Amino acid sequence: SIIGLALITVSANAQEATNRPLPRFVSLGASIIHLRTGPGKRYPIDWVYTKSNLPAKIVAEHKKWRKVIMQDGTSGWVFSKLLSNKRTVIIKNSEGRIYQKPKTNSKVSAVVEYGVIASLDKCNQSWCKVKLESHKLTGWIQQNMLWGILPNEFHD
């Protein structure tokens, strides 16, 4: 009877939904991520990502698997333990300016190119505070320059 109860508990936990809103953003939490064609190891690997911290949009959940869409539109299923709740963003325009303060007349701290990944600190309706880990630089960038944020996700 105790063994039967333990099996039921494990089975229930494996199927638990996160009850978190969809879609939502996370980041790749491992240096090698397999995007599969379906939610399980029996499904073929469609894509392999070899860079951690890339932002990913979760659009569906099935047990411990998450369907993600990447910035370029690539999608697939990832085992949930390989994802991180750390928020990151990608510069989506050819040139983004990072300012010291959230205003365009503030001093520019850096100019970043398309594809640069930054950690997301916080946002208001039109600006986000980001950190470039590689350069130990923190500053503000206009939200419309970034991929990795849902429309109306942050409010003043």
PyMOL commands that set and color helices and strands:
alter all, ss='L'
color gray80, all
select helices_A, chain A and resi 2-14+80-82+133-135+143-145
alter helices_A, ss='H'
color red, helices_A
select strands_A, chain A and resi 24-28+33-36+45-49+55-62+65-69+75-79+83-84+88-91+95-99+108-113+117-123+127-132+137-142+146-147
alter strands_A, ss='S'
color yellow, strands_A
deselect
rebuild
show_as cartoon
